[in-house]
């Protein structure tokens, strides 16, 4: 089993439109779970945990959250476009 310890946070982008709870830890666990049994360990707020349920249904990894009173959000106002 691979254990991922990483951040799960709200990602919001103005262009292209993107509004999802994922984060680098969630992204890594989702990617690795397609190849190996994976477990994600992270801090997360209850509100974000509710938003993370869609990711949990889409991928097969064990989720080991430590629920706390607050979470983090990254807001990108400029386009996330690579040239």
Number of C-alpha atoms within 10 A of each C-alpha: 8 13 14 19 17 17 20 26 25 19 16 17 16 13 12 13 12 13 13 17 23 22 17 14 18 24 16 17 28 21 15 18 19 12 8 13 14 20 19 22 19 17 20 22 18 16 14 20 20 11 16 19 11 13 16 16 9 9 14 18 23 15 15 14 15 12 15 11 9 11 17 16 14 12 13 15 12 10 11 12 7 4 3
